[in-house]
Amino acid sequence: MLKKTLAAGTIVLTLAGAGVAFAQPAPGRDAARWQQMSTEDFSAFTDARIAALKAGLKLTADQEKNWPALEAAIRDLAKERAARAKASAERRTERREARQNGAQNAAPARPDFIAGLRQGADAMSARAASLKKLADAAEPLYNSLDEAQKRRLPVLLRAGNRGGAMHGPWRGRANHHGR
């Protein structure tokens, strides 16, 4: 029972990383290109990564029945990540423009320490709810996968990123568990 729980926990973390990875820019100069991408561009890349994941898993007809819920959850996470990235880029642009315009148009004030803590807590709560939805959606499919598919899943989820490495908050965890 413990082994199944650990395996399920590992796959949830891996899938959580996938949600981040499906809309996460690669580091370095590629990040600037990702910031310029439209919602349609993000959607196209998400479509491609989801198609690659599904093809790599080689689902059986019975497993296919559980795929739509997982795909929808991954798409929701990617949309949320893209929206957060867009909002962050807009805030950076506002601050940069305010600095360029001089002191009369001072940059929007950053929240004070306590407000920042509250904003962070709200963001974590929203992400936690999204990850629970992802775990709930992934569980039936994961339980139906054979051992080879379970081994391929973490690798396939990371394959869309440069160098196969995940970026963002799951970087370390996914690389240790995904081997």
N, C-alpha and C positions, 0 to 999 in steps of 0.2 A: 504494500500500500504506500509506504514511504517513497519507494522508487517511482511509482506512478505520479505521486504528488510532486516530487522533484522534477520529473520529466515535464509535467504540465507547467510547472513554474518556469522552467527554462524556456519552454516554447512561448509562453506568454511574454517573457522578457524579450525574446527574439522578435516576436511579432510586434511588440511595442516599439522596438527599434526600427522595425520595418515601417511603421507609421511615420516615424521621424525621417527615415531614409527615403521614403517615397517622395518627399518634397524638400529634401535637404540639399543645398548647394555643396559642391565639392569645394575644398579649401583653395586658397590662392586666387589666381587670376580668373578662374572659372566662376568664382562667387559674383564678380561684377556682371557677368553675362546672365547669371540666374536672377539677379536683382532687376534686370531689364526685361525679363520674360513676362509675358502676359498670362492671365488666368488660363487661356486656351493652351498656351505652351506647357504650363504646369500639368494641365489635364492630359495632354498628349504624352508627356513623359510618364505620368502615373499609369496611363493605359498600357504603355509599352512594358513597364516594369511588372504590372499585374499579369499581363499576357505571358511574359517570360517565366514568372513564378508558376503559373498554372501549367505551362508547357513542361517545365522542368520537373514538376511533381508527377506528371503522367497519371492523372487521376483515373480511377475506374468509374464505370457508370454509377455505381452506388455512392462513391465518394463525391461525384459531381453534384449530387443533391445537396451536399453541405457547403459547396463552394460559394453560392450567391451571398450568403450572410457574411462570410469572411471578406469577400471582395468589397461589399458595401462598407464594412467597418474600416478596411484599409483606405478606401476612398475618402471616407469621412475624416480619418486622421490626417490624410494628405491635404485635404481642403483646410482643415483647422491650422495645420502647420504653415501652409501657404498664406493664409490670412494673417497669422502672427508675424510672419516674415515681412509681409507687405506693410503692416502697421508699424513695425520696427523701422523699416526703410523710410517710411514717411516721416517718422519722428526724427530720424537722423537728418533727413533732407531739410526739415524745418529748422533744426538747430544750426545746420551748416549755413543756410540762407540767412538766418538771423545774425550769425557771426559776420558774414560777408557784408551785411547792410549796416553794420556798426551798432553802437550802443543804443541809439534811439529805438531800434527794433530788437530789443533784447530777446535772446532765445527763450522759448517756453521753459518755465521753471520745472526742474525735475521734482518729483514728489519728495517730501521730507522722509526721514528714516522710517517712521511708523507707517506712513501711507505706503511706502515702498514695500514694507513687510506685508501689509494687508493685500497689496496688489499681487505680490508673489504667492501668497497663500491662496488667493482666488484663482490664480493661473494654475497652481498645482492641483487644486480641487477639480478644476475643469479637465485637466489632463488625466487625473485619476479616474474620473467618470468615463472619459473616452477609452482609457485602457481597460476598464472593466467591461465596457461594451465589446471591445476587441477580443478580450479573453472569452467572453460568453459566445461570441460569434465563431471563434476559432476552435473551441473545445470539441464540438461534434466532428468537425473535419479531422482535427488532430487525432482524436480517438480512433478514427477509421483508417489512418495511414499505417502502412507497413513500416518495418524498421528502416528500410532503404529510403523511403520517402521522408521519414523523420530525420534521417541524417542529412538529406539534401536540403531540407527546408531552410535551416539557418544560412547555409551557403548561398542558396538562391536569393534569399532576402537581402543579402549583402552584395550580391553580384552587380547591382545597378550602380553602385558607388565606385568612384575611382580607386583602383587598387584593391577592391573588395573590402575596404575598411568602412566601418560605419562612422558617421559623424554625429555630434550632438551628445546628449546626456547618456546614451546607451553604449557609447563607443567602447569603453573598457569591459563592461559586462558581456556584451555580445561576442567580442573577440575571445574572451576566456571560455565562454560556454560553447561557442560555435565551432571552435578549433578549425 
